[in-house]
Amino acid sequence: MSDVTRAHREDDGPLDAIDDVVQPEEGGLRGMRALTADEFSASDAVGGVRGVVESVAPGLLFVVVYLVSGQRLTPALVAAGAAAVLAVAARLVQRTPVTQAFSGLLGVGIGVVWAWRTGDASDYFAYGLWVNGIYLAGTLASVLVGWPLVGLVMGLFAKGGPLGGGTWSSAVSWRRDPVARRRYALATWPWVAMFALRLVVQLPLYLGGDVGWLGTAKLAMGLPLTALALWVSWRLVRPARP
């Protein structure tokens, strides 16, 4: 989510698939901002223990309660929603920033309402599939048009970039370097692959209504794949940092 700290939640929220690039309260870096760090920590990059718990708990509880209760939808929705609300409440009580937990709550809330309205447990995961589809299209388009996402992130947080005390023109100065452009494009492909793989595996399970395996796949392809994509991108961009 050291310089690479605290990120990510379950990929249900509007920022979850890529994660936001905001400095967390612990003073480190999170999400794709971890690409600018000198050292990489997979644990920190996905939010540490607290980030993992906040990410995994709603989806895990939804699947477990749904199956244990004899595939009853209401208890599963209540359990998932309660977990997300509790994460926000805990941060409010501790007076820590709630951006991460609130984003997760928003995503879970959309999933809960969607599934409740349709009466189909699989629809709890529908929003996450749409988010991954949008991110897949966005990251792929960024490479094809010559403005790779990883390059934009690196330029944004470079010392000469707008969030590093510089200008927007400095943030995209890497585009004048063909080597940097190719490297940033290459470093964006792991994200394209991650979103595509999620859809390839999870969409058939969603269409088949297999809630148990869909929830399992979503959890397995959430934080682990995000950490892997971050690490691969970090390795690729190191020689081309602004």
Secondary structure as UniProt FT lines:
FT   TURN            11..12
FT   TURN            14..18
FT   TURN            25..26
FT   HELIX           31..36
FT   HELIX           42..45
FT   TURN            46..47
FT   HELIX           48..68
FT   TURN            69..70
FT   HELIX           73..94
FT   HELIX           99..118
FT   HELIX           121..125
FT   HELIX           126..144
FT   TURN            145..146
FT   HELIX           149..157
FT   TURN            159..160
FT   HELIX           162..164
FT   HELIX           168..171
FT   HELIX           173..176
FT   HELIX           178..207
FT   TURN            208..209
FT   HELIX           211..220
FT   HELIX           223..237
FT   HELIX           238..240
//
